[in-house]
Amino acid sequence: MAAIIINKASAEDVDIIQKLGIQTFSETFAKDNTEEAMEKYLKESFNTEKITAELNNPDSHFYIAWEEDNPVGYLKMNTGKAQTELHDETSLEIERIYVKKSHHGQKVGQLLYDQAFNTAQHLKKSYLWLGVWEENLRALNFYRKNGFVEFDKHIFRLGDEEQTDLMMKKVLD
């Protein structure tokens, strides 16, 4: 495996983020959801206009993991009003750490998480938080290993289905 490089994404990376988002979300969740629900979610969440707006939002931060010229994962973080829920100025939300299935187990997720942690420290945030589907055991174990603890739950809509996300946080020193 070639070295993984993490680079900040820009508005010109909309196609890369869109393709990575669709591929990685599908690889992770298609087996547990209906085709209709997946199609609806992917159209709503990864359309060009939405991704462009997110990339241009100064309160959202994207990073892409590269293996040579191949994008293999990405990170989306939110501060301020871009946060999906808490809107706490002292926090940074990790909205997405998505890695291609071909690169699971190769520390790409850890490198992206490390970028989020470093960004939170650089921005002088008090804590990181995120929501993760209660049935995504791989992600839950990853976040627990990195010091996150559950503090609440919320509903995540996928198509017409309501799913429970566990909300987790990590207080920074």
C-alpha distance (Angstrom), angle and dihedral (degrees) to the residues before:
residue distance angle dihedral
M1 . . .
A2 3.80 . .
A3 3.79 119.2 .
I4 3.79 116.0 -79.8
I5 3.80 115.0 -125.5
I6 3.82 121.8 -162.8
N7 3.83 115.1 -148.9
K8 3.79 131.2 178.4
A9 3.80 110.6 -108.6
S10 3.80 123.4 -129.2
A11 3.80 135.0 -162.4
E12 3.83 88.2 -88.1
D13 3.83 88.7 65.6
V14 3.81 95.0 67.7
D15 3.83 93.9 114.1
I16 3.80 92.5 48.6
I17 3.82 93.3 49.3
Q18 3.80 91.0 44.8
K19 3.81 93.9 51.3
L20 3.81 93.8 42.6
G21 3.80 90.8 48.1
I22 3.79 94.6 50.5
Q23 3.81 94.2 43.7
T24 3.79 97.6 45.2
F25 3.81 96.1 41.4
S26 3.81 89.8 49.5
E27 3.80 93.4 47.0
T28 3.80 90.7 50.8
F29 3.80 103.6 39.8
A30 3.85 111.6 18.5
K31 3.81 93.7 88.9
D32 3.83 91.1 57.5
N33 3.81 99.8 43.3
T34 3.79 139.6 54.2
E35 3.78 119.9 -93.7
E36 3.82 89.5 -120.1
A37 3.80 93.2 52.6
M38 3.79 91.8 47.6
E39 3.80 93.2 47.7
K40 3.80 92.2 50.2
Y41 3.80 93.3 47.5
L42 3.81 94.4 46.5
K43 3.83 91.8 49.6
E44 3.81 92.0 49.2
S45 3.79 98.2 41.8
F46 3.78 104.3 35.8
N47 3.79 105.6 35.4
T48 3.80 116.1 130.5
E49 3.81 95.5 -111.2
K50 3.80 93.9 51.6
I51 3.81 95.1 46.0
T52 3.82 90.9 46.2
A53 3.81 91.3 51.4
E54 3.82 91.1 48.0
L55 3.82 92.5 48.9
N56 3.82 89.6 50.1
N57 3.82 94.2 48.1
P58 3.82 108.2 104.9
D59 3.84 89.3 -149.1
S60 3.83 93.0 58.2
H61 3.79 122.7 75.5
F62 3.81 124.5 -164.2
Y63 3.79 129.0 -169.7
I64 3.80 127.5 -177.0
A65 3.81 124.7 -149.8
W66 3.80 111.3 -140.2
E67 3.77 130.8 -164.8
E68 3.80 99.7 -165.4
D69 3.86 103.2 -55.9
N70 3.80 93.7 -20.2
P71 3.83 118.9 98.6
V72 3.83 105.8 -141.2
G73 3.80 103.7 172.2
Y74 3.76 146.5 -13.9
L75 3.77 145.1 -145.6
K76 3.81 127.9 -142.3
M77 3.80 119.7 -168.3
N78 3.78 130.1 178.1
T79 3.79 135.0 -157.3
G80 3.79 131.8 -178.4
K81 3.79 116.3 -7.1
A82 3.82 93.2 -5.3
Q83 3.82 90.1 70.9
T84 3.78 111.1 109.1
E85 3.78 94.6 -134.6
L86 3.78 127.9 -12.0
H87 3.83 99.7 48.8
D88 3.79 89.7 -165.1
E89 3.80 112.0 159.1
T90 3.82 89.7 -147.7
S91 3.81 93.9 57.9
L92 3.77 139.7 72.5
E93 3.80 119.5 -150.0
I94 3.78 120.9 -145.0
E95 3.80 99.0 -150.4
R96 3.80 97.1 172.7
I97 3.76 140.0 10.8
Y98 3.79 102.6 172.7
V99 3.81 123.8 173.7
K100 3.80 128.3 -179.5
K101 3.79 111.9 -105.1
S102 3.81 89.2 -122.2
H103 3.82 87.5 65.6
H104 3.81 100.7 43.8
G105 3.79 111.3 127.4
Q106 3.81 92.7 24.6
K107 3.85 96.7 100.1
V108 3.83 94.5 -107.8
G109 3.81 91.0 125.7
Q110 3.80 90.1 49.6
L111 3.81 91.4 52.2
L112 3.82 90.3 50.3
Y113 3.81 91.0 47.1
D114 3.82 89.9 49.4
Q115 3.82 87.7 54.1
A116 3.82 89.8 52.8
F117 3.80 91.4 48.3
N118 3.82 91.9 48.9
T119 3.82 91.2 46.9
A120 3.81 91.0 51.6
Q121 3.79 90.5 50.5
H122 3.81 92.2 46.5
L123 3.83 90.0 50.8
K124 3.83 89.1 47.1
K125 3.81 93.7 -122.2
S126 3.82 120.2 169.7
Y127 3.79 96.3 -141.4
L128 3.79 147.6 0.0
W129 3.80 120.9 -130.1
L130 3.79 138.2 -179.4
G131 3.78 144.5 163.5
V132 3.81 121.2 -120.7
W133 3.80 129.1 -177.7
E134 3.79 109.3 -101.5
E135 3.82 90.4 -129.8
N136 3.82 95.6 51.0
L137 3.80 94.3 95.7
R138 3.80 94.0 169.8
A139 3.81 91.2 58.8
L140 3.82 93.9 40.9
N141 3.80 90.9 53.6
F142 3.80 91.2 46.6
Y143 3.80 93.4 52.9
R144 3.81 93.8 43.3
K145 3.82 88.9 51.3
N146 3.81 87.3 54.2
G147 3.81 92.9 53.3
F148 3.81 102.7 -95.3
V149 3.82 120.4 145.4
E150 3.79 129.7 -165.1
F151 3.79 116.7 -106.4
D152 3.81 105.8 163.1
K153 3.81 145.7 -15.1
H154 3.78 133.8 -119.1
I155 3.78 138.3 -177.8
F156 3.79 119.2 -101.7
R157 3.80 115.8 -163.2
L158 3.78 118.0 -142.4
G159 3.77 108.0 178.8
D160 3.79 105.1 -48.5
E161 3.80 93.1 -26.5
E162 3.77 125.4 101.3
Q163 3.80 115.2 -144.8
T164 3.78 128.9 -177.7
D165 3.78 119.1 -116.7
L166 3.77 120.5 -165.9
M167 3.78 111.4 -134.1
M168 3.79 112.2 -138.8
K169 3.77 133.8 -175.9
K170 3.75 140.4 -171.0
V171 3.79 118.9 -156.4
L172 3.80 113.1 -140.7
D173 3.79 123.5 -140.9
